Amino acid sequence: MPFRRWLRSVNFAIEGILQAAKTQRHLRYHFISAAAVLIASYILGVSRMEFLIVSISVIAVLLAEMFNTAIETMVDILSPEYSEKARIVKDIAAGAVFITAFGVAVIGYIILLPYLRAFFYTGLHITKHSKEEISVIAFVIVVILVVITKAYSGKGLPLRGGMPSGHAAFAFSVWMAMTYITENFIVSLFSFVLAVIIAQSRVITKVHTPWEVILGGLIGVSSTFLLFRIFS
């Protein structure tokens, strides 16, 4: 069916991300840095346009690192033995990553410097955000945490197996976000029941162990809860 083929393609795409994160130390550092920069931007209260520029810049660095990984892998397949031309190709790809990272660092400096200067002189004042905005950043952070944890555990596929359960993480993150957004007991209870059903289904189908589901749920709940407590 088309949906199953689409889901399979998504699984392959995410597996590519995880494979790069598992094998490339710098990509893991970039993911961690991306989470730190996005949260810092929320704390400092950059404007929406500035946040958009920061987000696009972060994506550019991640894409450059992944393209570099793909090029290096292809070169190793085509030229398993040492070759001067292969070395040049790898150096050019690495240079592209360096230029991207350097440019993003300059952009970050230009955007964040006034806010950091204000923090230095007046102290830290955490900017408050709408619940919808917090939900978006919570989803992004949960995605990054799941990718990083799966990369370090080195087991399972992104949508099937491995530590932690991404389905459980997202389900319980949505439950916590819905609780804060609606402030309605019935909606919160219904969301919680759905999250439990999703988590339980991963165990019943033997895709995940109970501990993988529990860890995923804790990642989703704790990160979303902390972000709402900080920014709302």
FIDRENTOR-896714 format. One record per residue (C-alpha): residue in three letters; x, y, z. Coordinates in pm, whole numbers, padded with zeros to 5 digits, always signed. Layout:
<sites>
ALAXYZ;...
</sites>
This chain:
<sites>
MET+00000+00000+00000;PRO+00118+00358-00063;PHE+00114+00445+00307;ARG+00325+00142+00396;ARG+00573+00225+00121;TRP+00587+00584+00245;LEU+00640+00466+00604;ARG+00914+00231+00487;SER+01085+00517+00302;VAL+01065+00733+00615;ASN+01217+00449+00815;PHE+01507+00422+00570;ALA+01560+00800+00580;ILE+01568+00810+00960;GLU+01794+00505+00962;GLY+02033+00705+00746;ILE+02033+00982+01006;LEU+02098+00732+01285;GLN+02370+00556+01087;ALA+02549+00886+01039;ALA+02504+00973+01406;LYS+02632+00630+01514;THR+02946+00649+01303;GLN+03027+01021+01304;ARG+03125+01173+01637;HIS+03107+01525+01499;LEU+02747+01479+01387;ARG+02649+01378+01740;TYR+02820+01692+01868;HIS+02628+01897+01611;PHE+02297+01751+01729;ILE+02381+01832+02090;SER+02493+02181+01990;ALA+02173+02228+01790;ALA+01960+02149+02095;ALA+02168+02383+02311;VAL+02149+02671+02062;LEU+01773+02636+02011;ILE+01705+02629+02385;ALA+01941+02924+02442;SER+01756+03119+02171;TYR+01428+03050+02350;ILE+01575+03157+02684;LEU+01723+03479+02547;GLY+01402+03565+02364;VAL+01524+03619+02009;SER+01263+03741+01764;ARG+01076+03497+01541;MET+01274+03601+01234;GLU+01602+03562+01420;PHE+01493+03223+01552;LEU+01403+03119+01198;ILE+01750+03219+01078;VAL+01913+03031+01365;SER+01703+02721+01293;ILE+01787+02724+00921;SER+02154+02770+01008;VAL+02146+02471+01243;ILE+01981+02260+00973;ALA+02248+02370+00723;VAL+02529+02246+00950;LEU+02358+01910+01005;LEU+02296+01867+00632;ALA+02655+01958+00546;GLU+02788+01703+00795;MET+02557+01432+00660;PHE+02652+01507+00297;ASN+03015+01490+00403;THR+02954+01149+00561;ALA+02778+01022+00249;ILE+03061+01144+00024;GLU+03327+00985+00245;THR+03139+00654+00244;MET+03102+00661-00135;VAL+03471+00741-00181;ASP+03568+00451+00046;ILE+03354+00216-00164;LEU+03493+00338-00498;SER+03850+00366-00376;PRO+03914+00126-00085;GLU+04290+00173-00119;TYR+04469+00501-00060;SER+04433+00744-00346;GLU+04545+01104-00365;LYS+04233+01198-00562;ALA+04013+01027-00304;ARG+04189+01226-00032;ILE+04123+01549-00221;VAL+03753+01467-00256;LYS+03727+01399+00119;ASP+03915+01718+00202;ILE+03683+01924-00019;ALA+03377+01771+00148;ALA+03525+01841+00491;GLY+03603+02195+00379;ALA+03237+02245+00286;VAL+03139+02147+00640;PHE+03397+02387+00783;ILE+03274+02678+00571;THR+02913+02607+00669;ALA+02998+02579+01039;PHE+03208+02896+01027;GLY+02931+03090+00852;VAL+02675+02967+01103;ALA+02905+03070+01388;VAL+02921+03422+01243;ILE+02542+03433+01206;GLY+02500+03312+01563;TYR+02745+03575+01686;ILE+02561+03855+01506;ILE+02217+03745+01630;LEU+02296+03636+01985;LEU+02561+03892+02085;PRO+02313+04172+02176;TYR+02112+03929+02389;LEU+02424+03793+02557;ARG+02543+04148+02627;ALA+02208+04229+02787;PHE+02236+03911+02995;PHE+02582+04017+03110;TYR+02469+04359+03229;THR+02116+04292+03356;GLY+02122+03925+03447;LEU+01928+03633+03309;HIS+01560+03686+03241;ILE+01402+03381+03084;THR+01165+03484+02807;LYS+00817+03335+02825;HIS+00661+03173+02517;SER+00321+03058+02408;LYS+00225+02699+02479;GLU+00219+02621+02108;GLU+00576+02748+02067;ILE+00690+02542+02364;SER+00524+02234+02214;VAL+00721+02282+01891;ILE+01058+02315+02066;ALA+00968+02020+02291;PHE+00905+01801+01986;VAL+01238+01906+01833;ILE+01428+01838+02156;VAL+01261+01497+02197;VAL+01360+01407+01840;ILE+01721+01506+01906;LEU+01733+01317+02236;VAL+01592+01002+02075;VAL+01842+01023+01787;ILE+02137+01077+02021;THR+02033+00798+02260;LYS+01972+00552+01977;ALA+02306+00649+01824;TYR+02492+00575+02147;SER+02301+00252+02215;GLY+02370+00135+01859;LYS+02075-00104+01846;GLY+01752-00124+01651;LEU+01600+00076+01368;PRO+01463+00427+01421;LEU+01100+00316+01396;ARG+01151-00039+01514;GLY+01344-00154+01819;GLY+01640-00011+02002;MET+01687+00203+02308;PRO+01476+00410+02362;SER+01130+00375+02209;GLY+01074+00679+01989;HIS+00700+00608+01973;ALA+00673+00614+02351;ALA+00882+00930+02374;PHE+00666+01118+02123;ALA+00338+00982+02265;PHE+00412+01090+02621;SER+00554+01421+02500;VAL+00223+01486+02324;TRP+00036+01390+02642;MET+00231+01640+02849;ALA+00193+01913+02585;MET-00182+01853+02557;THR-00213+01872+02934;TYR-00049+02214+02943;ILE-00220+02350+02632;THR-00577+02247+02713;GLU-00563+02246+03095;ASN-00853+02003+03068;PHE-00861+01688+03279;ILE-01062+01484+03028;VAL-00832+01575+02737;SER-00526+01503+02951;LEU-00664+01167+03063;PHE-00758+01070+02707;SER-00410+01168+02581;PHE-00247+00971+02860;VAL-00451+00660+02781;LEU-00355+00686+02413;ALA+00012+00724+02509;VAL-00008+00414+02731;ILE-00179+00217+02452;ILE+00092+00318+02204;ALA+00368+00229+02450;GLN+00204-00103+02538;SER+00162-00193+02172;ARG+00538-00162+02122;VAL+00591-00422+02396;ILE+00310-00653+02286;THR+00440-00666+01929;LYS+00790-00730+02073;VAL+00932-00430+01894;HIS+01066-00293+02223;THR+01137-00425+02568;PRO+00952-00273+02865;TRP+01266-00086+02971;GLU+01305+00069+02624;VAL+00945+00188+02636;ILE+00983+00321+02991;LEU+01298+00513+02899;GLY+01129+00657+02591;GLY+00830+00767+02796;LEU+01057+00927+03057;ILE+01247+01118+02788;GLY+00925+01250+02636;VAL+00761+01342+02966;SER+01062+01490+03145;SER+01192+01703+02858;THR+00846+01839+02770;PHE+00761+01904+03136;LEU+01087+02090+03198;LEU+01047+02305+02889;PHE+00693+02404+02988;ARG+00804+02479+03343;ILE+01088+02698+03216;PHE+00915+02889+02938;SER+00546+02909+03037;
</sites>
